[in-house]
Amino acid sequence: MDSTSLPNRPTPARGGARLRIAIAGAGLLGRLLALQLARAGHDVEVFDPAADSAARGAAGWTAAGMLSPVAELESADDQVFAMGLRSLVLWPQVLAGLPQPVDLNQRGSLLLAHRGDEGAASRVVDLVRGKAPAEHAPQALAASDLADLEPDLRGAPHAWLLPHEGQIDTVQAMAALAAGALAAGAQFHWGQAVDSVAARSVQSGGRRIDVDWVFDVRGTGARPQLPVRGVRGEILHLHAPGVRLSRPIRLLHPRHRVYIVPRAGDRVLVGASEIESEDLSPISLRSTVELLAAAHSVLPGLAEARVVHTETNLRPALPDNLPVLATEPGLTQINGLFRHGWLIAPALVEQALHALETSA
Ligand SMILES: Cc1cc2nc3c(=O)[nH]c(=O)nc-3n(C[C@H](O)[C@H](O)[C@H](O)COP(=O)(O)OP(=O)(O)OC[C@H]3O[C@@H](n4cnc5c(N)ncnc54)[C@H](O)[C@@H]3O)c2cc1C
């Protein structure tokens, strides 16, 4: 690895050695690691089969970017909850100083339920209340409170505010993280897959590259070294001028998990299916009908919105649907972020860097 061509970098924190680091995967985790490691003064090389930094293969691009530690307690554990809260603190620090702006909304999120769906809704709300500390518990809203917060919402008489949740614009963030890492001195090798990883080396394109430390963050590409699978998710992008929505909405529905997420430029995202399949073909008619009908039922102003884009991708998941961070000397593997990548990545990366500092 030629470090002479790299820009001036700070001395690594706490007087530690400047390490040569290879990162396998330039998705959400790979970009965030590259940024933080290069900012910390290490020599970082990132390998990814994608054609360039804007090629949208990684799941990170497709994600709605809901930062929902409380609502996700329905399916996640205490560890994901704690990392989600920590990441809400870390995101503003990560984004500070990036060369491109990233929308980060921390105005909370809403849970909504239709009349007749009280059973499904109270199961989730009670479950979350039982798991979350009191200050994070869902706050029931009267109709007038809901109208003050989100005047365009209709048709869902049951509403709860989760005041400490948020959302991030994932497309802006993927671009800005790569640009920030590059500016901090990381090198990206696009079009270059890593075939296998080991402590202190990666195999790529038939050659072995020796380094001081390897981070394996290949998502579903980490097979067969990790038992990861892809879980299909489908999402729709709408252009909806005139529709007012200032925070993410989650509809508590007996059959579908539906969320509606506002984005800059009058965009609204509606997602997302969760299907045990690695089929990457376009969104199905059934998912389109179910997701859009549910969204329209609470936000009737969407009737004249235009469907401008649809996307399908795979969430990397391990058999227990929980994340793993495994460190041995010379190798860190992070995977299984499933539906929680944006929610927990900064906290996981913080833990990984701490483990690197103490064992490198
Ligand atoms: C529809 C949908 C909605 C979602 N919504 C949310 C949400 O609202 N909130 C949330 O927190 N999370 C959400 N997620 C989940 C989130 O996107 C993932 O958890 C996250 O992207 C995982 O990050 P990662 O870096 O592990 O994997 P990825 O982002 O998939 O990146 C993996 C990278 O590894 C690269 N790679 C693969 N094979 C190789 C190889 N052999 N060598 C080198 N590189 C390789 C890939 O090209 C890719 O760039 C959603 C996901 C989907 C699909």
Ligand as a Chemical Component Dictionary entry (heavy atoms), coordinates in Angstrom:
data_LIG
# 
_chem_comp.id                   LIG 
_chem_comp.type                 NON-POLYMER 
_chem_comp.pdbx_formal_charge   0 
_chem_comp.three_letter_code    LIG 
# 
loop_
_chem_comp_atom.comp_id 
_chem_comp_atom.atom_id 
_chem_comp_atom.alt_atom_id 
_chem_comp_atom.type_symbol 
_chem_comp_atom.charge 
_chem_comp_atom.model_Cartn_x 
_chem_comp_atom.model_Cartn_y 
_chem_comp_atom.model_Cartn_z 
_chem_comp_atom.pdbx_ordinal 
LIG C1  C1  C 0 -36.132 -1.335 1.769  1  
LIG C2  C2  C 0 -35.207 -1.118 2.942  2  
LIG C3  C3  C 0 -35.554 -0.213 3.933  3  
LIG C4  C4  C 0 -34.716 -0.016 5.032  4  
LIG N1  N1  N 0 -35.068 0.933  5.953  5  
LIG C5  C5  C 0 -34.251 1.156  7.008  6  
LIG C6  C6  C 0 -34.582 2.159  7.956  7  
LIG O1  O1  O 0 -35.593 2.865  7.807  8  
LIG N2  N2  N 0 -33.755 2.340  9.029  9  
LIG C7  C7  C 0 -32.622 1.589  9.198  10 
LIG O2  O2  O 0 -31.925 1.785  10.190 11 
LIG N3  N3  N 0 -32.265 0.650  8.296  12 
LIG C8  C8  C 0 -33.056 0.409  7.215  13 
LIG N4  N4  N 0 -32.705 -0.533 6.288  14 
LIG C9  C9  C 0 -31.550 -1.397 6.575  15 
LIG C10 C10 C 0 -30.187 -0.821 6.179  16 
LIG O3  O3  O 0 -30.227 -0.345 4.850  17 
LIG C11 C11 C 0 -29.137 -1.938 6.306  18 
LIG O4  O4  O 0 -29.180 -2.469 7.606  19 
LIG C12 C12 C 0 -27.736 -1.380 6.048  20 
LIG O5  O5  O 0 -27.649 -0.818 4.773  21 
LIG C13 C13 C 0 -26.685 -2.471 6.206  22 
LIG O6  O6  O 0 -25.418 -1.873 6.045  23 
LIG P1  P1  P 0 -24.166 -2.708 5.547  24 
LIG O7  O7  O 0 -23.052 -1.739 5.358  25 
LIG O8  O8  O 0 -23.969 -3.887 6.447  26 
LIG O9  O9  O 0 -24.638 -3.321 4.138  27 
LIG P2  P2  P 0 -24.851 -2.587 2.746  28 
LIG O10 O10 O 0 -25.293 -1.182 2.941  29 
LIG O11 O11 O 0 -25.695 -3.481 1.915  30 
LIG O12 O12 O 0 -23.359 -2.584 2.118  31 
LIG C14 C14 C 0 -22.673 -3.779 1.800  32 
LIG C15 C15 C 0 -21.592 -3.401 0.778  33 
LIG O13 O13 O 0 -20.728 -4.533 0.603  34 
LIG C16 C16 C 0 -20.406 -4.604 -0.775 35 
LIG N5  N5  N 0 -19.954 -5.955 -1.101 36 
LIG C17 C17 C 0 -20.711 -7.058 -1.337 37 
LIG N6  N6  N 0 -19.920 -8.087 -1.657 38 
LIG C18 C18 C 0 -18.639 -7.631 -1.614 39 
LIG C19 C19 C 0 -17.357 -8.209 -1.852 40 
LIG N7  N7  N 0 -17.234 -9.506 -2.201 41 
LIG N8  N8  N 0 -16.256 -7.458 -1.700 42 
LIG C20 C20 C 0 -16.353 -6.154 -1.330 43 
LIG N9  N9  N 0 -17.532 -5.537 -1.108 44 
LIG C21 C21 C 0 -18.660 -6.271 -1.238 45 
LIG C22 C22 C 0 -21.700 -4.202 -1.466 46 
LIG O14 O14 O 0 -21.440 -3.823 -2.820 47 
LIG C23 C23 C 0 -22.160 -3.059 -0.596 48 
LIG O15 O15 O 0 -21.618 -1.825 -1.053 49 
LIG C24 C24 C 0 -33.511 -0.753 5.159  50 
LIG C25 C25 C 0 -33.131 -1.627 4.149  51 
LIG C26 C26 C 0 -33.973 -1.821 3.037  52 
LIG C27 C27 C 0 -33.541 -2.769 1.951  53 
# 
loop_
_chem_comp_bond.comp_id 
_chem_comp_bond.atom_id_1 
_chem_comp_bond.atom_id_2 
_chem_comp_bond.value_order 
_chem_comp_bond.pdbx_ordinal 
LIG C1  C2  SING 1  
LIG C2  C3  SING 2  
LIG C2  C26 DOUB 3  
LIG C3  C4  DOUB 4  
LIG C4  N1  SING 5  
LIG C4  C24 SING 6  
LIG N1  C5  DOUB 7  
LIG C5  C6  SING 8  
LIG C5  C8  SING 9  
LIG C6  O1  DOUB 10 
LIG C6  N2  SING 11 
LIG N2  C7  SING 12 
LIG C7  O2  DOUB 13 
LIG C7  N3  SING 14 
LIG N3  C8  DOUB 15 
LIG C8  N4  SING 16 
LIG N4  C9  SING 17 
LIG N4  C24 SING 18 
LIG C9  C10 SING 19 
LIG C10 O3  SING 20 
LIG C10 C11 SING 21 
LIG C11 O4  SING 22 
LIG C11 C12 SING 23 
LIG C12 O5  SING 24 
LIG C12 C13 SING 25 
LIG C13 O6  SING 26 
LIG O6  P1  SING 27 
LIG P1  O7  DOUB 28 
LIG P1  O8  SING 29 
LIG P1  O9  SING 30 
LIG O9  P2  SING 31 
LIG P2  O10 DOUB 32 
LIG P2  O11 SING 33 
LIG P2  O12 SING 34 
LIG O12 C14 SING 35 
LIG C14 C15 SING 36 
LIG C15 O13 SING 37 
LIG C15 C23 SING 38 
LIG O13 C16 SING 39 
LIG C16 N5  SING 40 
LIG C16 C22 SING 41 
LIG N5  C17 SING 42 
LIG N5  C21 SING 43 
LIG C17 N6  DOUB 44 
LIG N6  C18 SING 45 
LIG C18 C19 SING 46 
LIG C18 C21 DOUB 47 
LIG C19 N7  SING 48 
LIG C19 N8  DOUB 49 
LIG N8  C20 SING 50 
LIG C20 N9  DOUB 51 
LIG N9  C21 SING 52 
LIG C22 O14 SING 53 
LIG C22 C23 SING 54 
LIG C23 O15 SING 55 
LIG C24 C25 DOUB 56 
LIG C25 C26 SING 57 
LIG C26 C27 SING 58 
# 
